[in-house]
Amino acid sequence: MSSKHIANIHELTGGMEHEQGAKFASKHVSVAATLGAKKLGYNLTEIPPGKKAFPYHFHHVNEELFFILSGKGEVRMPDGTHPLKEGDLLSCPPGPDGAHQIVNTGKEPLRYLALSSREDPEVVEYPDSGKYGVTAGRVYGRPFPEAAFHAFAFTKDRVDYWAGEDV
């Protein structure tokens, strides 16, 4: 291809692999960086059979869309669990109604194109564990800990606005 803004999804290489415990594993190839995207984030995600990419969560700021390229899976959402197959589009708007978790229920890798807005800072909530994460100055396509600021905490541990201040 002759333009830096064109890439073939079947020719993408590299990426970051994530594995955490027995339940979570995924590989992510940043397409946005390859294409020079500025306002949208794109990545090619692959989940091995029987695994989940991320805990059940929702974003307060950014919106996501997933396009299933191959494989079979399920998505857990606030209204229940729904099957996913090749060609399906999944919209996850910001807020609790957009909570989601994708799991590969098939025998082959589940591959999808993930698209999102790239607004910064971002707050993500994890309803199952009762925690939240905040990031600011994030470089998209890179892990949360590489953001200029990031913090994860349990919602139950929140403090008063004036806590720790010399009042």
C-alpha positions, 0 to 999 in steps of 0.5 A: 500500500502506498499511503501511511493511512491505509493498512490491510487487516490481514497483514498487521503484525506485532502487538502486545499480549496480555495474560492474567491468571486463568481467565484473562488473555488477549493480544492487541495490535494498535491499528490507530498508531499504524494509520496515524489516527488522531481522534479515534482509537482502533485495535485488532484484538484476539482472544484465545478460546475460553478466555476474556480480554478484560473484566466486566466494565464501562467507560464514563467518557469514551464510547466503543464499537466492536466489529467481530471479524472471526470466531464465536463468543458472548458479550455480557451486558447489563441486560444479559448475555448475548451471542457474538459471531462473525459480522456482528457489530457491538456498540458500547456507549459511555455510562452503565448502560454500555457495560460489557465483557467479551468472552471467547466461547468457541474453539478458535481465536475470537478476533475483532476490530475495536474502535473507540473515541480517545477522550482524555482523561478517562474513568472506567468502573468495574461493577463486579469488583467494586473498583474504578480506574482513572487515567490522564495523559494516556498514549493510546495503544499502550497499557494504562500504567504508561499514562502520565497519571493512572490510579485504580482504587476500590469505590468503597474506600472513597474519602471526603473532598477535604480529607488530608487537607489542612483545614 
